[in-house]
């Protein structure tokens, strides 16, 4: 369970910035524990596609997706499509049961990915 997961948003910092140690640790844990189930919890929604880079377990990019080249391709296409694409992404995640934004505030994003 990655509580306050938004603290890992600087995996791909803006130009001139550095990766945060938190982002690197979150990515490393996911890489080293490929069969572990992951829950991303945050009261702060993503304000930029770039801030989703640490959420590798959502299965939005990579082999078997519409963005097989990885996060860079995903980011490029979503950014190119604009704010509406982020809204559609949010709706898609909600419909698949991978995103919840309760009315009382707070955001919960989770994903499941089978490993065989």
PLY file of the C-alpha trace (Angstrom):
ply
format ascii 1.0
element vertex 116
property float x
property float y
property float z
element edge 115
property int vertex1
property int vertex2
end_header
0.00 0.00 0.00
1.57 3.26 -1.13
-0.14 5.81 1.11
0.42 9.43 0.08
1.58 7.99 -3.24
1.57 11.44 -4.85
4.93 11.94 -3.11
6.37 9.64 -5.79
5.23 11.89 -8.63
8.74 13.16 -9.40
9.90 9.98 -11.09
10.21 12.00 -14.29
10.97 15.53 -13.08
10.56 18.65 -15.15
13.52 19.85 -17.15
16.42 20.64 -14.85
14.89 18.77 -11.90
15.94 15.56 -10.21
14.09 12.34 -9.45
12.92 12.22 -5.88
14.27 9.48 -3.63
10.67 8.55 -2.85
9.86 8.04 -6.53
12.95 5.92 -7.05
12.14 3.80 -3.97
8.54 3.25 -5.09
9.67 2.15 -8.55
12.38 -0.11 -7.10
9.91 -1.83 -4.77
7.54 -2.51 -7.66
10.39 -3.87 -9.80
11.76 -6.09 -7.04
8.36 -7.47 -6.01
6.67 -8.28 -9.32
3.98 -10.50 -7.75
3.06 -8.08 -4.96
-0.33 -6.43 -5.15
-0.17 -2.65 -5.17
-2.56 0.05 -4.01
-1.79 3.70 -4.75
-3.53 6.00 -2.25
-3.51 9.75 -2.61
-5.71 12.66 -1.60
-4.15 14.57 -4.48
-5.13 13.77 -8.05
-2.56 13.86 -10.81
-2.28 17.33 -12.26
-0.06 16.15 -15.09
0.34 12.91 -17.03
4.01 12.95 -16.01
2.91 12.53 -12.39
1.52 9.06 -13.18
4.88 7.56 -14.20
5.36 5.70 -10.89
1.99 3.91 -11.29
3.47 1.15 -13.42
1.08 -1.49 -12.07
-2.00 0.14 -13.61
-1.09 -1.51 -16.90
-1.72 1.61 -18.96
1.53 1.39 -20.94
3.96 -1.31 -21.97
3.57 -4.69 -23.67
-0.03 -5.62 -24.43
-1.37 -2.05 -24.23
-2.10 0.70 -26.73
1.26 2.21 -25.72
3.71 -0.70 -26.12
6.79 1.53 -26.21
6.30 2.53 -22.59
5.44 5.54 -20.51
7.02 8.04 -22.90
4.59 7.05 -25.64
1.64 7.11 -23.21
2.62 10.57 -21.93
3.13 11.95 -25.43
-0.24 10.77 -26.72
-2.25 11.83 -23.67
-0.55 15.25 -23.57
-1.16 15.70 -27.30
-4.87 14.92 -26.83
-5.19 17.48 -24.01
-7.21 17.75 -20.83
-10.10 15.77 -22.28
-7.85 12.72 -22.57
-7.04 12.92 -18.85
-10.78 13.06 -18.13
-11.39 10.01 -20.34
-8.53 8.20 -18.63
-10.11 8.93 -15.26
-13.49 7.66 -16.46
-11.91 4.51 -17.90
-10.09 3.76 -14.65
-13.31 4.33 -12.67
-15.28 2.02 -14.95
-12.66 -0.73 -14.61
-12.77 -0.39 -10.81
-9.21 0.94 -10.63
-9.94 4.49 -9.46
-12.15 5.91 -6.77
-12.65 9.55 -5.85
-15.06 9.76 -2.91
-17.12 12.93 -2.42
-15.61 13.60 1.00
-12.27 14.34 -0.63
-9.38 12.07 -1.20
-8.51 9.87 -4.12
-7.79 6.19 -4.23
-6.25 4.59 -7.29
-5.58 0.90 -7.43
-4.79 -1.64 -10.04
-4.55 -5.34 -10.41
-2.44 -7.14 -12.91
-2.29 -10.89 -13.14
1.05 -12.60 -13.08
1.33 -16.06 -14.48
0 1
1 2
2 3
3 4
4 5
5 6
6 7
7 8
8 9
9 10
10 11
11 12
12 13
13 14
14 15
15 16
16 17
17 18
18 19
19 20
20 21
21 22
22 23
23 24
24 25
25 26
26 27
27 28
28 29
29 30
30 31
31 32
32 33
33 34
34 35
35 36
36 37
37 38
38 39
39 40
40 41
41 42
42 43
43 44
44 45
45 46
46 47
47 48
48 49
49 50
50 51
51 52
52 53
53 54
54 55
55 56
56 57
57 58
58 59
59 60
60 61
61 62
62 63
63 64
64 65
65 66
66 67
67 68
68 69
69 70
70 71
71 72
72 73
73 74
74 75
75 76
76 77
77 78
78 79
79 80
80 81
81 82
82 83
83 84
84 85
85 86
86 87
87 88
88 89
89 90
90 91
91 92
92 93
93 94
94 95
95 96
96 97
97 98
98 99
99 100
100 101
101 102
102 103
103 104
104 105
105 106
106 107
107 108
108 109
109 110
110 111
111 112
112 113
113 114
114 115
